[in-house]
Amino acid sequence: MQVLVIENYPETPLGQVGRALDEAGIAARVVSAHAGAPVPESPGEHAGLVVFGGAQDALDDAGYPFLPKVCDLIRAFHAADRPVLGICLGAQLIARAFGGTNILGRPVEFGWRPVTPTPAAVDDPLFSVLGDGAPLFHWHSDTFTLPEGALHLAASAMTENQGFRLGRATYATQFHFETGLAEARFWSERFADLIAEHTPAWADRFEGEARIHAPASDVAGAALARAWVGLLRP
């Protein structure tokens, strides 16, 4: 079995999702759309689709002309009833693909912050693993309205629409549950100057924040990733 992964931007490690796929013995075919790799037009033999994040906004077709093709691919996997997972920008593209409104340029939500499941999450195959909620990693300013028919599954203090599901297995998470401690440390070092523009003290705070929040975040992120992988069918 193989999952198709769309990489919209460099430096977006698979993290918890990659580890869950490895545990299940499922291969990941990574398409680096940001580097010019062509976006497939159909699911083909892939069992599922993962669309990762990026610094661009979900409407920047001029700068990233592959974005409409990613939306087409999301719809194709959904129509074929094959699991879809969109994280951050990926979630925003799922919203766009199904008629939600993309809302750009809000204040940045960054770092480990609580994600609270909605009552609908109690019976959801993925979000039920969060229980009463968990601190998960965030890095975004844009958001979206829910597409028609979407089941609202999670919120945070800054962002109402942190997670939703369409149909059986098309999932969108605005928060970065794929970001474990190792990935958070990598981003914090790799993009230190950029982070300092919106969170000036992050470099000094990182280790303390990590000690407090990363253990619970890593457990929750791994559980979400494994739950999504569990939806895949040969």
VOMI-37774 format. One record per residue (C-alpha): x negated, y negated, z negated; residue in three letters; residue number from 0. Coordinates in pm, whole numbers, always signed. Each point is the difference from the previous one (the first is absolute). Layout:
X Y Z Ala NUM
...
end
This chain:
+0 +0 +0 Met 0
-118 -353 +78 Gln 1
+118 -347 -102 Val 2
-45 -309 +216 Leu 3
-150 -300 -181 Val 4
+15 -349 +148 Ile 5
-283 -223 -121 Glu 6
+108 -361 +56 Asn 7
-311 -158 -152 Tyr 8
-354 +105 -90 Pro 9
-98 +95 -357 Glu 10
+332 +171 -79 Thr 11
-97 +334 -156 Pro 12
+252 +282 -16 Leu 13
-57 +28 -375 Gly 14
+267 +193 -188 Gln 15
+181 +90 +322 Val 16
-315 +147 +148 Gly 17
-72 +198 -315 Arg 18
+355 +141 -7 Ala 19
-27 +103 +365 Leu 20
-334 +168 -71 Asp 21
+148 +189 -296 Glu 22
+277 +130 +226 Ala 23
-240 +94 +278 Gly 24
+160 -248 +242 Ile 25
-218 -189 +247 Ala 26
+27 -373 +63 Ala 27
-45 -139 +350 Arg 28
-97 -365 -47 Val 29
+78 -241 +284 Val 30
-193 -326 -49 Ser 31
+248 -223 +179 Ala 32
-183 -311 -124 His 33
-307 +113 +193 Ala 34
+189 +58 +324 Gly 35
+91 +367 -32 Ala 36
+329 +58 +183 Pro 37
+308 +53 -215 Val 38
+178 +321 +100 Pro 39
+344 -39 +153 Glu 40
+156 +304 -165 Ser 41
-50 +227 -303 Pro 42
-134 +285 +210 Gly 43
-97 +287 -228 Glu 44
-63 -220 -305 His 45
+197 +96 -310 Ala 46
+16 -354 -137 Gly 47
-115 -359 +36 Leu 48
-189 -228 -241 Val 49
-35 -372 +76 Val 50
-251 -181 -219 Phe 51
-43 -365 -93 Gly 52
-192 -295 +133 Gly 53
-63 -370 -45 Ala 54
+212 -100 +302 Gln 55
+371 -69 -26 Asp 56
+258 +234 +148 Ala 57
+106 -251 +268 Leu 58
-345 -86 +136 Asp 59
+46 +164 +339 Asp 60
-222 -261 +167 Ala 61
-299 +85 -217 Gly 62
+80 +371 -27 Tyr 63
+192 +104 +312 Pro 64
+21 +362 -116 Phe 65
+249 -83 -278 Leu 66
+314 +44 +215 Pro 67
-132 +341 +106 Lys 68
-41 +96 -366 Val 69
+363 -100 -58 Cys 70
+106 +216 +296 Asp 71
-198 +291 -141 Leu 72
+158 -40 -343 Ile 73
+346 +18 +159 Arg 74
-101 +307 +201 Ala 75
-119 +194 -307 Phe 76
+312 -106 -190 His 77
+225 +116 +285 Ala 78
-182 +334 +1 Ala 79
+58 +35 -377 Asp 80
-371 +19 -67 Arg 81
-122 -171 -318 Pro 82
-126 -357 +31 Val 83
-197 -192 -261 Leu 84
-75 -370 +32 Gly 85
-216 -176 -260 Ile 86
-23 -381 -35 Cys 87
-16 -121 +363 Leu 88
+126 +346 +93 Gly 89
+308 -57 -217 Ala 90
+53 -339 +161 Gln 91
-18 +162 +345 Leu 92
+260 +260 -101 Ile 93
+226 -284 -111 Ala 94
-60 -178 +332 Arg 95
+56 +317 +201 Ala 96
+347 +46 -148 Phe 97
+123 -358 +2 Gly 98
-119 -140 -331 Gly 99
-126 -358 -19 Thr 100
-371 -54 -64 Asn 101
-65 -280 -249 Ile 102
-346 -149 +32 Leu 103
-233 -210 -212 Gly 104
+121 +50 -355 Arg 105
-238 -24 -299 Pro 106
-248 +287 -20 Val 107
+88 +297 -220 Glu 108
-329 +163 -89 Phe 109
-146 +257 -236 Gly 110
+160 +265 -218 Trp 111
+355 -109 -75 Arg 112
+306 +192 -116 Pro 113
+228 +160 +256 Val 114
+348 +80 -130 Thr 115
+217 +262 +171 Pro 116
+365 -84 +64 Thr 117
+279 +227 -129 Pro 118
+16 +158 +347 Ala 119
-357 +126 -45 Ala 120
+104 +253 -264 Val 121
+113 +250 +265 Asp 122
-253 -93 +268 Asp 123
-260 +265 +98 Pro 124
-283 -258 -18 Leu 125
+87 -281 -234 Phe 126
+139 +224 -271 Ser 127
-362 +89 -84 Val 128
-49 -356 -130 Leu 129
+235 +53 -293 Gly 130
+55 -337 -164 Asp 131
-274 -161 +211 Gly 132
-375 -38 +19 Ala 133
-272 -260 +57 Pro 134
-96 +25 +367 Leu 135
-235 -201 +218 Phe 136
+126 -294 +205 His 137
-152 -224 +263 Trp 138
+251 -189 +213 His 139
+182 -326 +47 Ser 140
+257 +98 +264 Asp 141
+319 +193 -67 Thr 142
+324 +93 +179 Phe 143
+372 +48 -31 Thr 144
+130 +355 -7 Leu 145
+114 +143 +333 Pro 146
+362 +103 +29 Glu 147
+55 +337 -166 Gly 148
-322 -9 -202 Ala 149
+3 +138 -354 Leu 150
-174 -246 -234 His 151
-236 +195 -226 Leu 152
-241 -235 -179 Ala 153
-68 -360 -99 Ala 154
-260 -209 -179 Ser 155
+20 -331 -183 Ala 156
-118 -192 +309 Met 157
+146 +213 +279 Thr 158
+350 +144 -1 Glu 159
-52 +239 +290 Asn 160
-297 +213 -102 Gln 161
+130 +326 +138 Gly 162
+280 +147 +209 Phe 163
+104 +309 +195 Arg 164
+180 +39 +329 Leu 165
+161 +332 +82 Gly 166
-156 +314 -142 Arg 167
-367 -89 -3 Ala 168
-95 -342 +137 Thr 169
-163 -177 -296 Tyr 170
-133 -353 -41 Ala 171
-207 -119 -296 Thr 172
-119 -358 -25 Gln 173
-237 +98 -281 Phe 174
-326 +186 +68 His 175
+52 +331 -177 Phe 176
-272 +148 +224 Glu 177
-249 -224 -179 Thr 178
-166 +193 -279 Gly 179
-273 -140 -221 Leu 180
-270 +77 +257 Ala 181
+188 -185 +274 Glu 182
+81 -294 -227 Ala 183
-367 -33 -94 Arg 184
-103 +22 +367 Phe 185
+243 -277 +103 Trp 186
-97 -214 -298 Ser 187
-366 +15 +99 Glu 188
+42 -5 +377 Arg 189
+244 -294 +3 Phe 190
-119 -187 -310 Ala 191
-11 -339 +171 Asp 192
+347 +38 +149 Leu 193
+149 +118 -330 Ile 194
-162 -293 -184 Ala 195
+206 -239 +214 Glu 196
+328 +116 -157 His 197
-117 +174 -322 Thr 198
-315 -189 -105 Pro 199
-84 +200 -313 Ala 200
+54 +345 +152 Trp 201
-368 +96 +16 Ala 202
-32 -61 -376 Asp 203
+333 +161 -82 Arg 204
-26 +309 +219 Phe 205
-157 +249 -241 Glu 206
+230 -97 -285 Gly 207
+310 +17 +222 Glu 208
-118 +335 +135 Ala 209
-45 +149 -348 Arg 210
+352 -103 -96 Ile 211
+193 +81 +316 His 212
-191 +232 +233 Ala 213
+57 +330 -189 Pro 214
+381 -30 +16 Ala 215
-14 -146 +351 Ser 216
-212 +287 +128 Asp 217
+238 +258 -146 Val 218
+306 -172 +149 Ala 219
-164 -56 +337 Gly 220
-108 +362 +27 Ala 221
+350 +119 -92 Ala 222
+159 -220 +267 Leu 223
-248 +115 +263 Ala 224
+53 +368 -80 Arg 225
+377 -46 +4 Ala 226
-11 -155 +348 Trp 227
-232 +272 +129 Val 228
+247 +252 -141 Gly 229
+263 -128 +245 Leu 230
-207 +103 +303 Leu 231
+122 +297 +201 Arg 232
-205 +216 +239 Pro 233
end
